[in-house]
Amino acid sequence: MDLAQSFDDVVEIAARAKDARSGMTELIRYLSATAGEFIAPLQAVDISEDVSQVSQQLEQLVRTEPPRNTLNAFYFGLFDAVDETGAERLGYYIAGVDRTARESPIPRCVYSEPQIASVGLTEPQARATARDVRVGRYLFRNNGKAIAAGDTDGFIKVLFDADSDRLLGAQLIGPEVTELVQGFVIAMTLGATGVDLIDCVFTHPTLSEAMHEAILAAHGVPLHM
């Protein structure tokens, strides 16, 4: 069985599916024709049930099978089609990437003028957990790219746990912050510490340097305040 071709086929099936149930039906038909003996355990799945129930059945199959084998890869593809998210998880699984180990925080964006974005905890929320919180702020009026663009209103604020140095949250208002917030989402998802982020090189001149400056400020070593 050519897994690369199978992945492409599953992606195409998921893309053209009108809804979750039709996508699931098409995938089962495809797997029956191409996966042979691998399809047998799927016969226990009751496709007459609600889609969410089917998803739970498929997830249980995935969890009880040995990891990173062909059968599991197809289960993941089918499970994702039921959830209407396509076959992305299948691609990751074939590549051996474990997507179950981390949970990503959800960024919040307001496409106003100026833009507003945030992720994770606010300062009151962080302090309500009895943590010792480090706070760093940086104003866009001190950022070279913002000055050159004539768009200097706003700031970036970051919060770190003083004990673990983990990023707890960030609030941003100003130019292109709905794009910049993704950097903080990645940092939180990967469990980066403030020291990790300080060691990262930020291109000059960019608006993203304001992120770096806020992180530096939270650790008492600001550069361009």
C-alpha positions in Angstrom: 0.0 0.0 0.0 1.4 3.4 -1.0 0.8 5.6 2.1 1.7 8.8 0.4 -0.9 8.2 -2.4 -3.4 7.0 0.2 -3.0 10.2 2.2 -3.6 12.3 -1.0 -6.7 10.2 -1.7 -8.1 10.7 1.8 -7.4 14.5 1.7 -9.3 14.6 -1.6 -12.3 12.7 -0.2 -12.4 14.9 2.9 -12.2 18.0 0.7 -15.1 17.1 -1.5 -17.4 15.7 1.2 -20.6 17.7 1.6 -20.8 16.9 5.3 -19.3 14.8 8.0 -21.5 11.7 7.4 -21.0 11.6 3.7 -17.3 12.0 4.1 -17.3 9.2 6.6 -19.2 6.9 4.3 -16.9 7.7 1.3 -13.8 7.0 3.5 -15.1 3.7 4.7 -15.8 2.7 1.1 -12.3 3.8 0.1 -10.7 2.0 2.9 -12.7 -1.2 2.2 -11.4 -1.2 -1.3 -7.7 -0.3 -0.5 -6.9 -1.4 3.0 -8.2 -5.0 2.8 -7.8 -6.7 6.1 -7.1 -3.4 7.8 -10.8 -2.4 7.5 -12.1 -5.3 9.6 -12.1 -3.5 13.0 -14.1 -0.7 11.5 -17.1 -3.0 11.1 -17.8 -2.6 14.8 -18.4 1.2 14.3 -22.1 2.0 14.2 -22.4 4.7 11.6 -26.1 5.1 12.3 -25.4 6.9 15.5 -24.8 10.6 15.9 -21.6 11.9 14.4 -20.2 12.8 17.8 -20.8 9.3 19.0 -19.1 7.9 15.9 -16.1 10.1 16.6 -15.9 8.7 20.1 -16.0 5.1 18.8 -13.2 5.9 16.3 -11.1 7.6 18.9 -11.4 4.5 21.1 -10.2 2.3 18.3 -7.2 4.6 17.8 -6.3 4.6 21.4 -6.3 0.8 21.7 -4.2 0.0 18.7 -0.4 0.0 18.6 1.0 3.4 17.7 2.3 4.5 14.3 1.1 1.6 12.2 -0.8 1.7 8.9 -4.1 0.8 10.5 -3.9 3.6 13.0 -3.0 6.1 10.3 -6.2 5.3 8.5 -8.3 5.5 11.7 -6.9 9.0 12.2 -7.9 9.9 8.7 -11.4 8.6 9.2 -11.7 10.2 12.6 -10.7 13.6 11.2 -13.2 13.3 8.3 -16.0 12.7 10.8 -14.9 15.8 12.7 -15.0 17.8 9.4 -11.4 18.8 9.8 -10.1 16.9 6.8 -7.2 14.5 6.9 -4.5 16.7 8.5 -4.1 14.4 11.5 -3.5 11.5 9.1 -0.5 13.3 7.6 1.0 14.1 11.0 0.5 10.5 12.1 2.1 9.0 9.1 5.0 11.4 9.7 5.3 10.1 13.3 4.3 13.4 14.9 2.4 12.9 18.2 -0.4 15.6 18.3 -1.9 14.4 21.5 0.9 15.6 23.8 0.1 19.3 23.7 -2.8 21.6 23.9 -2.6 25.0 22.3 -4.1 28.1 23.9 -6.7 29.9 21.8 -5.8 33.5 20.7 -8.4 36.2 20.7 -8.4 38.9 18.0 -10.4 42.0 17.4 -9.9 43.5 13.9 -10.5 47.1 14.9 -8.3 50.2 14.5 -6.0 49.7 16.3 -6.1 46.0 16.3 -6.4 44.1 19.6 -5.2 40.6 20.4 -4.6 38.4 23.5 -3.8 34.8 24.5 -3.7 33.1 27.8 -4.3 34.8 31.2 -4.8 38.5 31.9 -2.8 40.0 34.8 -5.8 39.8 37.2 -6.5 36.2 36.2 -2.8 35.3 36.7 -2.6 36.9 40.1 -5.8 35.3 41.2 -4.0 31.9 41.0 -1.7 33.1 43.8 1.3 33.0 41.4 4.2 35.5 41.6 3.8 37.1 38.2 6.4 39.0 36.2 5.0 41.7 33.9 6.7 43.3 30.9 5.3 46.1 28.8 6.6 47.8 25.6 5.1 50.8 23.7 5.0 50.8 19.9 6.1 54.4 20.0 9.6 53.2 20.7 9.6 50.6 17.9 11.5 51.7 14.7 9.2 49.9 12.2 6.1 51.5 13.9 7.7 54.9 13.8 8.7 54.5 10.1 5.1 53.5 9.3 3.6 56.3 11.3 1.6 53.8 13.4 2.8 54.1 16.9 -0.3 53.7 19.1 -0.5 50.7 21.3 1.7 48.4 23.4 2.5 44.7 24.1 2.2 43.3 27.6 3.5 39.9 28.7 3.0 37.8 31.8 5.4 35.2 33.1 5.3 32.8 36.1 8.2 34.0 38.3 8.9 30.5 39.5 8.8 28.4 36.3 9.5 31.3 33.9 6.6 30.0 31.7 4.7 32.5 29.6 1.2 32.8 31.1 -0.4 35.3 28.7 0.0 38.3 26.5 -2.2 41.3 25.6 -1.5 43.4 22.5 -2.9 46.5 21.0 -1.5 48.3 18.0 -0.3 47.7 14.4 -0.7 44.1 13.1 -1.0 42.6 16.6 -3.5 40.0 15.2 -0.5 38.6 13.3 2.0 39.0 16.1 0.0 37.2 18.7 0.7 33.9 17.0 4.3 34.0 18.2 3.0 34.0 21.8 0.6 31.1 20.9 3.5 29.1 19.6 5.7 29.9 22.7 2.9 28.8 25.1 2.1 25.7 23.1 5.8 24.6 23.2 6.2 25.6 26.9 8.9 28.1 26.2 10.4 30.0 29.1 11.2 33.7 29.1 14.9 32.8 28.8 14.1 30.7 25.7 12.4 33.7 24.1 15.1 36.2 25.1 17.6 34.0 23.3 15.6 34.1 20.1 16.7 36.5 17.4 14.1 39.0 16.2 14.6 40.6 12.8 15.3 44.3 12.7 13.5 46.5 11.9 10.2 44.7 12.5 7.1 45.1 14.7 7.9 41.8 16.2 10.8 43.4 18.0 8.2 44.9 20.4 7.4 41.3 21.5 11.1 40.8 22.3 11.3 44.1 24.2 8.3 43.3 26.3 9.8 39.9 27.2 13.1 41.6 28.1 11.3 44.2 30.2 9.5 41.4 32.2 13.0 40.1 33.1 14.4 43.4 34.1 16.7 43.9 31.0 14.9 46.2 28.6 16.9 47.6 25.7 14.9 50.4 24.0 12.4 51.8 26.4 
